[in-house]
Amino acid sequence: MQNVHFTPPQLAPLFGVNVSTIKRWVNQGYLKAEITPGGHRRISREQLTEFIEVHPKYAKNSYVLRRLKQHSNCPNNDCWKRYYRFLLDNNSTEAAQLLDKLYLSGSPILDILSKVITPTMRYIADQWTSEKISVYEEHRMSFMMRSHILHLEQYVPDTADDKSATALLACAPGEFHELPLELIALVLKINGWRTHILGINISIGELIKAARKIHPKFISITKTYATNESEAYFKKLFSFAEENNICVAMGGAAWQKSIAKKSIKMPSCVRFFPALKLFSEHLANYKRKGTIPK
């Protein structure tokens, strides 16, 4: 299970108290915590659970904390359907609380992304392309999901430093959906990488210009809806990557269709990842071996 620690600013809204109150509980020994070399307080899930057992009154008004020990993970792969229903009903608070409940009851961030966020994104895309939901509904739900991903990010400690590997993230030309970039960035953070997000609709020229300045270990390009087809883009990207010893990670259904359609041979430094877990395992291999696996 992912090693989880909370900060006073993260816990304060869950308890409905000020950040100073959380710090005072730690200072007085009521709430056990670890103190970093920089003097920051970090509370583990176990320490938080112990505090709630001793002082249950502090959890009674918190939807999330009341369920901390109930192991209320969604029992099957249908959990995303509940999340989608909250989004469709414009109930961002309930949707966010569902994710919090999963996280606090033991679900790793990667599982939440893979089993709740990602299938919801796919379903929204299917509903939109089949005209079962409107464009504004797709945009509204995507906006809420972005805020929820950023909310989950606060639970992941930033372990990257100047010596950490760097990744460059961008949407392919004609791609205007950057939500997948947020998912990738969070997976990278979990694995201790530094990231630079260029955003949507990035031309190969701008991508190479940024890469020459940032010197990433790998470049991740997402393409989910874009239909632009350009062999020149592939050739320039792959050639630049090989010449500069940069690996390329591609994600999104449109990439797979593009490559299959053009029968483009990918160099050994280029890989397509159909799932976030496979991408995370790839990063874990890098961390163990010090190089991107071919």
Backbone torsions as a table, in degrees:
resi	resn	phi	psi	omega
1	MET	NA	142.5	179.9
2	GLN	-58.6	136.0	178.4
3	ASN	-73.4	115.6	-171.7
4	VAL	-114.6	129.8	173.4
5	HIS	-133.8	143.5	-179.1
6	PHE	-112.3	153.4	175.8
7	THR	-105.5	159.7	177.0
8	PRO	-53.4	-42.3	178.2
9	PRO	-62.9	-28.0	177.7
10	GLN	-76.2	-36.0	-176.8
11	LEU	-82.3	-29.3	-175.1
12	ALA	-53.3	-50.0	-179.8
13	PRO	-66.6	-26.4	178.4
14	LEU	-70.0	-35.7	178.5
15	PHE	-88.3	-14.4	-177.5
16	GLY	74.0	33.2	-179.5
17	VAL	-129.3	172.9	176.9
18	ASN	-76.5	157.5	176.9
19	VAL	-59.1	-37.4	-179.8
20	SER	-61.8	-31.1	178.3
21	THR	-67.1	-43.9	177.4
22	ILE	-60.2	-44.3	179.9
23	LYS	-63.1	-38.3	179.9
24	ARG	-66.7	-40.0	177.0
25	TRP	-59.1	-41.2	179.2
26	VAL	-67.0	-46.1	-177.7
27	ASN	-62.7	-34.1	-178.4
28	GLN	-87.7	-2.4	176.1
29	GLY	86.5	2.2	178.3
30	TYR	-69.6	-41.1	179.9
31	LEU	-113.6	111.3	-178.6
32	LYS	-69.9	147.6	-178.7
33	ALA	-157.0	162.4	172.4
34	GLU	-100.3	140.7	179.4
35	ILE	-108.2	123.0	-179.1
36	THR	-73.8	164.3	176.8
37	PRO	-55.5	-26.5	178.8
38	GLY	-86.6	3.6	177.2
39	GLY	87.2	11.2	180.0
40	HIS	-87.5	143.5	-179.7
41	ARG	-90.5	132.3	177.5
42	ARG	-129.3	121.6	-177.0
43	ILE	-107.9	124.3	-179.5
44	SER	-79.8	166.4	177.3
45	ARG	-61.1	-39.6	-179.4
46	GLU	-65.6	-41.8	178.7
47	GLN	-65.7	-37.3	178.1
48	LEU	-66.9	-42.9	178.6
49	THR	-62.3	-41.9	178.8
50	GLU	-61.8	-41.4	179.7
51	PHE	-63.1	-41.8	-179.2
52	ILE	-67.4	-34.8	178.0
53	GLU	-65.2	-39.3	-179.4
54	VAL	-79.5	-34.6	-177.5
55	HIS	-126.2	67.0	-175.3
56	PRO	-62.5	-23.6	-177.9
57	LYS	-61.8	-27.3	-177.8
58	TYR	-75.4	-13.2	-179.6
59	ALA	-102.1	-7.3	-171.1
60	LYS	-64.8	-27.7	-178.4
61	ASN	-97.7	6.7	-177.5
62	SER	-109.8	119.0	177.4
63	TYR	-56.9	-41.0	-176.2
64	VAL	-75.0	-50.0	-174.9
65	LEU	-66.4	-31.7	179.0
66	ARG	-61.3	-25.5	-175.9
67	ARG	-103.2	8.3	-175.6
68	LEU	-57.8	-40.7	-175.2
69	LYS	-100.0	5.2	-175.2
70	GLN	-88.7	-3.3	179.9
71	HIS	49.1	51.9	-173.1
72	SER	-88.9	40.8	174.2
73	ASN	-62.5	148.8	174.7
74	CYS	-62.7	130.7	-173.0
75	PRO	-73.9	-15.3	-178.0
76	ASN	-147.2	-173.9	-174.9
77	ASN	-79.9	7.3	178.6
78	ASP	-89.5	3.2	-177.3
79	CYS	-59.1	-35.3	-178.4
80	TRP	-61.9	-25.8	-179.5
81	LYS	-66.9	-37.0	175.3
82	ARG	-65.2	-42.5	179.0
83	TYR	-61.3	-45.3	179.7
84	TYR	-61.5	-40.2	-179.5
85	ARG	-62.5	-40.3	176.6
86	PHE	-61.8	-41.5	179.4
87	LEU	-65.4	-44.6	-178.9
88	LEU	-61.9	-35.7	179.3
89	ASP	-83.4	7.2	179.6
90	ASN	61.5	33.0	-179.1
91	ASN	-106.3	75.4	-176.8
92	SER	-63.6	-34.8	-178.3
93	THR	-63.4	-48.0	179.4
94	GLU	-64.0	-37.5	179.3
95	ALA	-64.1	-44.4	179.5
96	ALA	-65.9	-38.2	179.6
97	GLN	-66.0	-33.9	176.7
98	LEU	-61.6	-44.1	178.9
99	LEU	-66.3	-41.9	177.8
100	ASP	-60.8	-43.5	-179.1
101	LYS	-61.5	-43.1	177.9
102	LEU	-61.2	-45.5	-176.9
103	TYR	-65.2	-47.9	-177.3
104	LEU	-69.8	-21.8	179.2
105	SER	-94.0	9.1	169.9
106	GLY	118.6	-6.4	-179.9
107	SER	-75.5	125.3	176.3
108	PRO	-63.2	152.5	179.4
109	ILE	-54.6	-42.5	-177.8
110	LEU	-60.7	-38.2	177.6
111	ASP	-66.2	-39.0	178.9
112	ILE	-63.9	-42.0	178.9
113	LEU	-65.7	-42.5	-174.8
114	SER	-76.4	-36.9	-172.3
115	LYS	-101.1	-12.8	-179.2
116	VAL	-122.1	-57.4	-174.8
117	ILE	-67.0	-52.2	-175.1
118	THR	-62.5	-49.7	178.6
119	PRO	-63.3	-30.3	175.9
120	THR	-65.8	-42.0	177.5
121	MET	-60.1	-43.8	-179.7
122	ARG	-63.8	-41.5	-177.7
123	TYR	-67.1	-41.6	177.8
124	ILE	-60.4	-41.8	178.5
125	ALA	-62.3	-43.2	178.8
126	ASP	-64.3	-42.5	179.9
127	GLN	-64.2	-37.5	-179.1
128	TRP	-71.5	-46.2	-178.2
129	THR	-66.4	-28.3	177.7
130	SER	-90.9	6.5	176.5
131	GLU	62.4	29.7	176.0
132	LYS	-87.2	-19.1	170.7
133	ILE	-130.3	156.3	-176.7
134	SER	-83.8	169.8	178.2
135	VAL	-62.2	-41.9	-177.8
136	TYR	-66.1	-33.4	177.7
137	GLU	-68.1	-40.1	177.6
138	GLU	-62.3	-43.4	179.7
139	HIS	-66.5	-41.8	-178.4
140	ARG	-63.4	-45.5	-179.0
141	MET	-69.1	-36.8	177.9
142	SER	-64.1	-39.0	178.8
143	PHE	-63.4	-42.7	178.7
144	MET	-64.3	-41.0	-179.5
145	MET	-63.7	-37.8	178.1
146	ARG	-61.1	-42.5	178.9
147	SER	-64.7	-33.3	179.9
148	HIS	-72.3	-37.2	177.3
149	ILE	-64.1	-42.6	177.9
150	LEU	-65.4	-32.4	176.7
151	HIS	-66.6	-43.5	178.0
152	LEU	-63.8	-31.8	-177.7
153	GLU	-60.3	-29.5	-178.7
154	GLN	-64.8	-20.7	179.1
155	TYR	-81.8	-11.1	-176.7
156	VAL	-99.4	115.3	179.3
157	PRO	-64.3	141.4	179.5
158	ASP	-86.6	103.6	-176.1
159	THR	-101.2	0.8	-178.8
160	ALA	-73.0	146.7	174.8
161	ASP	-138.8	-170.0	-176.5
162	ASP	-63.1	-22.4	-179.1
163	LYS	-92.1	-5.3	-177.9
164	SER	-72.5	149.9	177.1
165	ALA	-65.1	149.5	-176.7
166	THR	-115.5	140.6	177.2
167	ALA	-121.9	146.5	178.8
168	LEU	-113.7	123.7	-176.2
169	LEU	-115.2	139.0	-179.7
170	ALA	-157.9	156.1	171.3
171	CYS	-90.7	143.1	179.6
172	ALA	-66.0	162.1	176.7
173	PRO	-55.1	133.4	-179.3
174	GLY	85.3	-3.2	178.9
175	GLU	-99.3	121.2	-175.4
176	PHE	-117.2	20.3	178.7
177	HIS	-115.1	106.6	-175.4
178	GLU	-96.8	2.7	179.5
179	LEU	-56.9	-41.1	177.1
180	PRO	-59.8	-30.8	177.9
181	LEU	-64.0	-37.7	178.9
182	GLU	-64.1	-39.0	178.0
183	LEU	-64.4	-45.9	-179.4
184	ILE	-63.5	-42.6	179.8
185	ALA	-59.9	-38.2	-179.9
186	LEU	-69.6	-40.1	176.6
187	VAL	-62.6	-39.5	177.5
188	LEU	-64.2	-40.8	178.9
189	LYS	-63.0	-41.4	177.5
190	ILE	-57.5	-35.1	-177.7
191	ASN	-93.6	8.5	172.9
192	GLY	82.5	21.7	179.7
193	TRP	-92.8	155.8	167.3
194	ARG	-93.1	145.3	-177.5
195	THR	-131.9	150.7	171.0
196	HIS	-128.1	117.5	180.0
197	ILE	-99.3	119.2	179.8
198	LEU	-84.8	-28.2	177.3
199	GLY	105.0	-156.0	-171.6
200	ILE	-87.9	157.2	168.0
201	ASN	51.8	55.3	-177.1
202	ILE	-96.8	122.7	179.5
203	SER	-72.5	161.2	-179.8
204	ILE	-64.6	-32.9	178.1
205	GLY	-63.5	-46.6	179.1
206	GLU	-67.6	-35.8	178.8
207	LEU	-63.2	-46.9	-179.8
208	ILE	-66.2	-39.1	178.6
209	LYS	-59.3	-44.7	179.3
210	ALA	-66.6	-40.4	-179.0
211	ALA	-64.3	-37.5	178.6
212	ARG	-64.8	-29.2	-179.3
213	LYS	-85.6	-38.7	-173.0
214	ILE	-89.9	-28.0	-178.6
215	HIS	57.0	61.0	-179.8
216	PRO	-75.8	157.8	172.9
217	LYS	-78.5	-32.1	172.8
218	PHE	-152.1	161.1	179.7
219	ILE	-116.6	133.6	177.1
220	SER	-115.2	124.4	-178.5
221	ILE	-118.5	129.2	178.0
222	THR	-110.6	145.4	-179.6
223	LYS	-153.6	101.5	-175.0
224	THR	-104.8	-45.3	-176.1
225	TYR	-113.5	-23.6	-172.6
226	ALA	-58.3	140.9	-179.6
227	THR	-111.7	1.5	179.2
228	ASN	-60.3	129.7	179.4
229	GLU	-119.4	123.8	-179.1
230	SER	-149.9	110.4	177.5
231	GLU	-66.1	-28.7	179.5
232	ALA	-61.8	-37.4	178.7
233	TYR	-61.7	-49.0	179.9
234	PHE	-60.2	-47.0	-176.5
235	LYS	-62.2	-44.1	-179.8
236	LYS	-67.1	-41.6	-179.7
237	LEU	-63.8	-49.9	-176.9
238	PHE	-66.9	-38.9	-180.0
239	SER	-65.7	-44.8	179.2
240	PHE	-62.6	-42.0	-178.8
241	ALA	-62.2	-45.7	-179.2
242	GLU	-66.6	-41.2	-178.3
243	GLU	-65.5	-29.5	-175.1
244	ASN	-109.9	12.6	177.9
245	ASN	56.0	43.9	178.2
246	ILE	-113.1	131.7	175.7
247	CYS	-90.5	152.4	-176.8
248	VAL	-120.1	129.5	175.4
249	ALA	-113.5	124.8	-179.0
250	MET	-115.5	141.8	178.8
251	GLY	-143.0	152.6	-179.9
252	GLY	115.3	141.2	-175.8
253	ALA	-60.6	-33.7	-177.1
254	ALA	-66.0	-29.8	177.9
255	TRP	-64.3	-49.2	-176.6
256	GLN	-58.7	-41.1	179.7
257	LYS	-66.4	-40.2	-178.9
258	SER	-63.1	-48.0	-176.7
259	ILE	-67.4	-41.4	179.7
260	ALA	-65.6	-39.4	-178.0
261	LYS	-65.2	-39.1	-176.4
262	LYS	-94.9	-3.7	-178.5
263	SER	51.4	44.6	-178.0
264	ILE	-81.2	130.1	178.2
265	LYS	-83.4	124.9	-178.9
266	MET	-91.8	134.4	175.0
267	PRO	-61.8	166.6	-177.9
268	SER	-63.9	-22.9	-178.4
269	CYS	-86.1	2.5	-178.0
270	VAL	-115.5	131.1	178.4
271	ARG	-139.3	146.6	174.7
272	PHE	-102.5	132.4	-178.8
273	PHE	-115.8	111.1	179.4
274	PRO	-79.6	-8.1	-177.9
275	ALA	-146.3	147.3	-178.9
276	LEU	-63.3	-35.6	-178.2
277	LYS	-65.0	-37.2	177.6
278	LEU	-66.1	-38.6	177.6
279	PHE	-64.9	-42.0	179.5
280	SER	-64.6	-40.2	177.3
281	GLU	-63.3	-37.3	177.1
282	HIS	-60.5	-44.2	179.2
283	LEU	-66.5	-37.1	178.5
284	ALA	-63.0	-38.1	177.3
285	ASN	-63.8	-38.6	177.4
286	TYR	-61.2	-44.6	-177.9
287	LYS	-62.2	-37.7	-178.9
288	ARG	-74.5	-40.4	-172.4
289	LYS	-98.5	-17.3	-179.9
290	GLY	81.6	3.7	176.6
291	THR	-140.7	154.6	174.8
292	ILE	-72.2	124.1	179.7
293	PRO	-62.8	142.5	177.9
294	LYS	-84.1	NA	NA
